């Protein structure tokens, strides 16, 4: 049985060092954080907008994330991962809704995404196993979705703290950290090839994407996996989603790309980063990726050069909520087009000629969808269905 926590200690892992960040307490359903005096002298801004680097107790005032600061909510499992943990708690005789965000952070312990860790870690804290048979894991995922819970503990351990609705695992493969996705009960059989085709299409469009591959399978067309970009060999990198940075609920449409662009400008102060964010917006519009909520955009903190837009991730065909983008483009969610994108570019001081060049570069890549789909092994039916939705 997990004991409820009222006070936890937070650490940052950078350059193979572990720095004490501060303490967070909960009282009367509110969260209170205080930076350690020594950490204040580092000048490291973990969450500049909502948790500024200053002395004294900071009270969280957000009504979302169960009242938790967004930077720490980014460490928590969501979707599939939360489902696994809640099911495990039910087996232990504990109601999942009785578990506080502090309890969940201690369950993550030292094995969350990014560079933060939480102590005292729960004795059942998550860990990252080495490579296992992916077909076996996929079979266990399928059986769990069919209400067979024999493999619950295994799947919970493999999931670590990843977010998103689709089943996924964290694995060490050839001594590198990978995230590998599996098919949910609602996904088409070729979901792995579809995402791999989108990944290759995004790379051709000029987006910065992590290293990825389609892992072979004896039972399906393959499993899509990406090398984790919050890890650099043995070094951990601090990452922060737009959702956590702005305290924007990712479960409902709550953002516009102009908000994301303005946040990028304030945080990075680098023109190249504005272009990266703009190119991602163009790709999502033209490639019909409408699952573009705030948790699917992140920033990485480079201790030498500052905040940078992270590699693009979770790029795939999606119809979105009610057929609209989760994130609007200048107020338009259902049919954003080039006019909306050019206004977005202007916000970031991207000249019209340059914006049109980026749009055409992305359009050229998207127009080759059929080639990317065939190379990845997408079925003919899925290929044709997606082709009809692309803006080319």
C-alpha positions as CSV (number, residue, x, y, z in Angstrom):
1,X,0.0,0.0,0.0
2,X,1.4,3.4,-1.0
3,X,1.6,5.8,1.9
4,X,0.3,9.3,1.2
5,X,3.1,11.9,1.0
6,X,2.8,15.5,2.3
7,X,6.3,16.6,1.5
8,X,8.7,15.6,-1.3
9,X,12.2,16.6,-2.3
10,X,13.0,17.4,-5.9
11,X,16.4,17.0,-7.7
12,X,17.8,18.0,-11.1
13,X,20.3,15.7,-12.9
14,X,22.6,17.7,-15.1
15,X,26.1,16.9,-16.4
16,X,26.1,13.7,-14.4
17,X,25.5,15.7,-11.2
18,X,22.5,15.6,-8.9
19,X,21.4,19.0,-7.7
20,X,18.9,19.6,-4.9
21,X,16.2,21.8,-6.4
22,X,13.8,22.3,-3.5
23,X,10.9,21.0,-1.5
24,X,7.2,20.7,-2.3
25,X,4.4,20.3,0.2
26,X,0.7,19.7,0.0
27,X,-1.9,21.1,2.3
28,X,-5.7,21.5,1.9
29,X,-5.4,20.4,-1.8
30,X,-2.9,23.1,-2.6
31,X,0.8,22.8,-3.5
32,X,3.6,24.9,-2.0
33,X,7.1,24.9,-3.4
34,X,10.3,26.5,-2.2
35,X,13.7,26.5,-4.0
36,X,16.7,25.5,-2.0
37,X,18.9,28.6,-1.4
38,X,21.9,26.9,-3.0
39,X,19.9,26.2,-6.2
40,X,18.9,29.8,-6.5
41,X,22.6,30.6,-7.1
42,X,22.7,28.3,-10.1
43,X,20.5,30.6,-12.1
44,X,18.8,27.6,-13.7
45,X,15.2,28.4,-14.6
46,X,13.3,25.1,-14.7
47,X,9.9,26.7,-15.5
48,X,10.3,30.5,-16.2
49,X,6.7,31.4,-16.6
50,X,5.0,29.5,-13.7
51,X,7.7,28.7,-11.3
52,X,10.2,31.5,-11.4
53,X,13.6,31.3,-9.7
54,X,13.0,33.3,-6.5
55,X,13.3,32.9,-2.8
56,X,10.3,32.1,-0.6
57,X,7.3,29.8,-0.8
58,X,5.5,29.8,-4.2
59,X,1.9,28.7,-4.2
60,X,0.5,26.9,-7.3
61,X,-2.6,28.6,-8.5
62,X,-3.6,26.4,-11.5
63,X,-7.0,24.6,-11.5
64,X,-5.6,21.9,-13.8
65,X,-3.1,19.1,-13.3
66,X,-5.0,18.5,-10.0
67,X,-3.4,21.7,-8.8
68,X,0.2,20.7,-9.5
69,X,2.9,22.9,-11.0
70,X,3.1,22.1,-14.7
71,X,6.8,21.4,-14.7
72,X,6.3,18.6,-12.2
73,X,3.1,17.4,-13.9
74,X,5.3,16.8,-17.0
75,X,7.0,14.0,-15.1
76,X,3.8,12.1,-14.5
77,X,2.5,9.2,-16.7
78,X,-0.6,10.1,-18.6
79,X,-3.1,8.1,-20.7
80,X,-1.8,4.5,-21.0
81,X,0.7,4.9,-18.1
82,X,-1.8,6.3,-15.7
83,X,-4.3,3.5,-16.6
84,X,-1.6,0.9,-15.7
85,X,-0.8,2.5,-12.4
86,X,-4.5,3.0,-11.5
87,X,-5.2,-0.6,-12.2
88,X,-2.2,-1.7,-10.1
89,X,-3.5,0.4,-7.2
90,X,-6.9,-1.2,-7.5
91,X,-5.2,-4.6,-7.1
92,X,-3.6,-3.3,-3.9
93,X,-6.9,-2.4,-2.5
94,X,-6.4,1.4,-2.9
95,X,-8.8,3.7,-4.8
96,X,-6.8,5.4,-7.6
97,X,-8.6,8.7,-7.0
98,X,-7.2,8.7,-3.4
99,X,-3.6,8.9,-4.8
100,X,-2.3,12.5,-4.7
101,X,0.0,14.0,-7.3
102,X,2.8,13.8,-4.7
103,X,2.2,10.1,-4.4
104,X,2.4,9.7,-8.1
105,X,5.7,11.7,-8.3
106,X,7.3,9.5,-5.7
107,X,6.2,6.4,-7.7
108,X,8.0,7.9,-10.7
109,X,11.1,8.5,-8.5
110,X,14.3,8.7,-10.5
111,X,12.9,7.3,-13.8
112,X,10.7,10.0,-15.2
113,X,11.1,11.8,-18.5
114,X,13.5,14.7,-18.5
115,X,16.0,15.4,-15.8
116,X,13.9,15.7,-12.6
117,X,13.7,13.1,-9.9
118,X,11.6,12.9,-6.7
119,X,12.4,11.5,-3.2
120,X,11.8,9.6,-1.1
121,X,11.1,7.3,-4.0
122,X,8.4,4.7,-3.5
123,X,9.7,1.2,-3.0
124,X,7.9,0.2,-6.1
125,X,9.4,3.0,-8.2
126,X,9.6,2.5,-11.9
127,X,12.7,1.3,-13.7
128,X,13.9,0.9,-17.3
129,X,14.6,-2.7,-18.3
130,X,16.9,-3.8,-21.1
131,X,15.7,-5.0,-24.5
132,X,13.0,-7.7,-24.4
133,X,11.1,-9.5,-27.2
134,X,8.8,-6.9,-28.7
135,X,6.3,-9.4,-30.0
136,X,5.9,-10.8,-26.5
137,X,5.3,-7.3,-25.1
138,X,2.8,-6.6,-27.8
139,X,0.9,-9.8,-27.0
140,X,0.9,-8.8,-23.3
141,X,-0.5,-5.4,-24.2
142,X,-3.3,-7.0,-26.3
143,X,-4.2,-9.4,-23.5
144,X,-4.3,-6.5,-21.0
145,X,-6.6,-4.6,-23.2
146,X,-8.8,-7.7,-23.3
147,X,-9.0,-7.6,-19.5
148,X,-6.3,-10.2,-18.8
149,X,-4.2,-8.6,-16.1
150,X,-1.5,-11.3,-15.7
151,X,1.1,-8.9,-17.2
152,X,0.1,-5.7,-15.4
153,X,3.3,-5.5,-13.3
154,X,5.5,-6.1,-16.4
155,X,3.7,-3.4,-18.4
156,X,3.8,-0.9,-15.6
157,X,7.5,-1.3,-15.2
158,X,8.1,-1.1,-19.0
159,X,6.0,2.0,-19.4
160,X,7.9,4.2,-16.9
161,X,6.5,7.7,-16.9
162,X,5.6,8.2,-20.6
163,X,2.6,10.1,-21.6
164,X,0.0,9.6,-24.4
165,X,-2.9,7.3,-25.0
166,X,-1.2,4.6,-27.0
167,X,0.6,1.7,-25.3
168,X,4.4,2.3,-25.2
169,X,7.4,1.0,-23.4
170,X,10.8,2.4,-22.4
171,X,13.7,0.1,-23.2
172,X,17.5,-0.1,-23.3
173,X,18.4,-1.2,-26.8
174,X,22.1,-1.5,-27.6
175,X,22.8,0.5,-24.5
176,X,20.6,3.4,-25.8
177,X,17.3,4.6,-24.4
178,X,14.3,4.0,-26.7
179,X,10.6,4.6,-26.6
180,X,8.7,1.9,-28.6
181,X,4.9,2.1,-29.3
182,X,2.4,-0.6,-29.7
183,X,-1.1,-0.8,-31.3
184,X,-4.1,0.0,-29.1
185,X,-7.4,-1.8,-29.6
186,X,-8.6,1.2,-31.7
187,X,-5.6,1.5,-33.9
188,X,-5.3,0.0,-37.4
189,X,-3.0,-3.0,-37.8
190,X,-0.4,-0.8,-39.7
191,X,-0.2,2.0,-37.1
192,X,3.5,1.4,-36.7
193,X,4.3,1.8,-40.4
194,X,2.0,4.9,-40.6
195,X,3.9,6.7,-37.9
196,X,7.2,5.6,-39.4
197,X,6.1,7.0,-42.8
198,X,5.1,10.3,-41.1
199,X,8.4,10.4,-39.3
200,X,10.3,10.1,-42.6
201,X,8.0,12.6,-44.3
202,X,8.6,15.1,-41.5
203,X,12.3,14.7,-41.8
204,X,12.1,15.3,-45.6
205,X,10.0,18.4,-44.8
206,X,12.9,19.8,-42.8
207,X,11.6,19.1,-39.3
208,X,14.1,18.2,-36.6
209,X,13.1,14.7,-35.5
210,X,14.8,12.1,-33.3
211,X,16.4,9.0,-34.6
212,X,13.6,6.4,-35.3
213,X,13.2,3.0,-36.7
214,X,10.5,0.4,-37.5
215,X,11.2,-2.6,-35.3
216,X,10.5,-5.9,-37.1
217,X,7.8,-8.2,-35.9
218,X,6.6,-11.7,-36.7
219,X,3.0,-10.9,-35.9
220,X,2.4,-7.4,-37.4
221,X,3.9,-4.9,-39.9
222,X,6.3,-3.5,-37.2
223,X,6.6,-1.4,-34.1
224,X,7.5,2.3,-34.3
225,X,10.3,3.4,-32.0
226,X,12.2,6.6,-31.4
227,X,15.5,7.2,-29.6
228,X,14.7,9.3,-26.5
229,X,15.9,12.9,-27.0
230,X,15.7,13.6,-23.2
231,X,18.8,11.4,-22.9
232,X,22.3,12.0,-24.3
233,X,24.3,8.9,-23.5
234,X,24.5,9.0,-19.7
235,X,23.3,12.6,-19.4
236,X,19.7,13.6,-18.7
237,X,18.2,16.7,-20.3
238,X,15.5,18.8,-18.7
239,X,12.5,19.1,-20.9
240,X,9.2,21.0,-20.5
241,X,6.0,20.6,-22.5
242,X,4.1,23.6,-23.7
243,X,1.2,22.3,-21.7
244,X,3.2,22.3,-18.5
245,X,5.0,25.6,-19.3
246,X,1.8,27.5,-19.8
247,X,-0.5,25.6,-17.5
248,X,-2.7,24.7,-20.5
249,X,-4.9,21.7,-20.3
250,X,-3.9,19.2,-23.0
251,X,-7.1,17.1,-22.6
252,X,-9.3,19.8,-24.2
253,X,-8.5,22.2,-27.1
254,X,-7.1,25.2,-25.2
255,X,-4.3,26.7,-27.3
256,X,-3.6,28.5,-30.6
257,X,-0.4,28.3,-32.5
258,X,0.1,32.0,-32.0
259,X,0.3,31.3,-28.2
260,X,2.9,28.6,-28.8
261,X,4.9,30.8,-31.1
262,X,4.9,33.7,-28.6
263,X,6.0,31.4,-25.8
264,X,8.8,30.2,-28.1
265,X,9.9,33.7,-28.8
266,X,9.9,34.6,-25.1
267,X,11.7,31.4,-24.0
268,X,14.3,30.9,-26.7
269,X,14.9,34.4,-28.1
270,X,16.3,32.7,-31.2
271,X,15.0,33.2,-34.7
272,X,16.0,29.7,-35.8
273,X,13.8,28.3,-33.0
274,X,10.8,30.3,-34.3
275,X,11.3,28.8,-37.7
276,X,11.4,25.3,-36.2
277,X,8.1,25.9,-34.5
278,X,6.5,27.4,-37.6
279,X,7.7,24.5,-39.8
280,X,6.1,22.1,-37.3
281,X,2.8,24.0,-37.5
282,X,2.9,23.9,-41.3
283,X,3.5,20.2,-41.3
284,X,0.7,19.4,-38.9
285,X,-1.7,21.5,-41.0
286,X,-0.7,20.0,-44.4
287,X,-0.2,16.4,-43.1
288,X,-3.5,16.3,-41.2
289,X,-1.9,15.7,-37.8
290,X,-4.7,17.1,-35.6
291,X,-3.5,15.6,-32.3
292,X,-1.4,18.7,-31.8
293,X,-2.2,19.4,-28.2
294,X,0.1,21.1,-25.7
295,X,1.9,18.0,-24.5
296,X,3.0,17.3,-28.1
297,X,5.3,20.4,-28.1
298,X,8.3,20.6,-25.8
299,X,11.4,22.5,-25.1
300,X,14.8,21.3,-24.0
301,X,17.1,23.2,-21.7
302,X,20.7,23.3,-22.8
303,X,22.7,24.4,-19.8
304,X,25.1,26.3,-22.1
305,X,22.9,27.9,-24.8
306,X,19.5,28.0,-23.1
307,X,16.0,26.8,-24.1
308,X,15.5,25.2,-27.5
309,X,12.5,23.7,-29.3
310,X,12.7,19.9,-28.9
311,X,12.7,17.5,-31.8
312,X,9.2,17.0,-33.2
313,X,7.4,13.9,-31.9
314,X,4.0,12.1,-32.1
315,X,3.6,13.0,-35.7
316,X,1.0,10.9,-37.4
317,X,-2.4,11.0,-39.1
318,X,-5.1,12.2,-36.8
319,X,-8.6,13.5,-37.2
320,X,-8.6,15.4,-34.0
321,X,-11.5,16.2,-31.6
322,X,-14.6,16.8,-33.7
323,X,-12.5,16.8,-36.8
324,X,-10.6,19.9,-35.7
325,X,-7.0,20.6,-34.7
326,X,-6.4,20.5,-30.9
327,X,-4.4,23.7,-31.4
328,X,-6.0,26.3,-33.6
329,X,-4.1,28.4,-36.2
330,X,-5.0,32.0,-35.8
331,X,-8.4,31.1,-34.5
332,X,-9.2,28.4,-37.1
333,X,-9.3,24.8,-36.0
334,X,-11.3,23.0,-38.8
335,X,-9.8,24.3,-42.0
336,X,-6.6,26.2,-41.4
337,X,-4.7,27.0,-44.6
338,X,-1.9,29.1,-46.0
339,X,-3.5,32.4,-45.2
340,X,-3.6,31.5,-41.5
341,X,0.0,30.2,-41.6
342,X,1.3,33.4,-43.1
343,X,-0.2,35.4,-40.3
344,X,1.4,33.1,-37.8
345,X,4.7,33.5,-39.5
346,X,4.4,37.3,-39.4
347,X,4.0,37.1,-35.6
348,X,7.4,35.6,-35.4
349,X,8.9,38.1,-37.8
350,X,9.4,35.4,-40.4
351,X,9.3,37.2,-43.8
352,X,6.6,36.2,-46.2
353,X,9.1,34.9,-48.8
354,X,10.8,32.7,-46.2
355,X,7.4,31.5,-44.9
356,X,6.3,30.6,-48.4
357,X,9.6,28.7,-49.0
358,X,9.0,26.7,-45.8
359,X,5.4,26.0,-46.8
360,X,6.4,24.8,-50.2
361,X,9.2,22.6,-48.7
362,X,6.7,20.9,-46.4
363,X,4.1,20.6,-49.2
364,X,6.7,18.9,-51.5
365,X,7.4,16.3,-48.8
366,X,3.7,15.7,-48.0
367,X,2.9,15.4,-51.7
368,X,5.3,12.3,-51.7
369,X,3.2,10.6,-49.0
370,X,2.5,7.6,-51.3
371,X,6.2,6.9,-51.6
372,X,6.8,7.2,-47.8
373,X,3.8,5.0,-47.2
374,X,4.9,2.2,-49.5
375,X,8.4,2.2,-48.2
376,X,7.2,1.9,-44.6
377,X,4.7,-0.9,-45.5
378,X,1.5,1.0,-45.0
379,X,-1.5,-0.9,-46.3
380,X,-3.1,0.2,-49.5
381,X,-6.4,1.0,-47.8
382,X,-4.8,3.2,-45.2
383,X,-2.6,4.8,-47.7
384,X,-5.5,5.9,-49.9
385,X,-7.6,7.0,-46.8
386,X,-4.7,9.3,-45.6
387,X,-4.0,10.6,-49.1
388,X,-7.5,12.0,-49.4
389,X,-7.0,14.1,-46.3
390,X,-3.6,15.7,-47.1
391,X,-3.4,19.3,-48.2
392,X,-1.2,19.1,-51.3
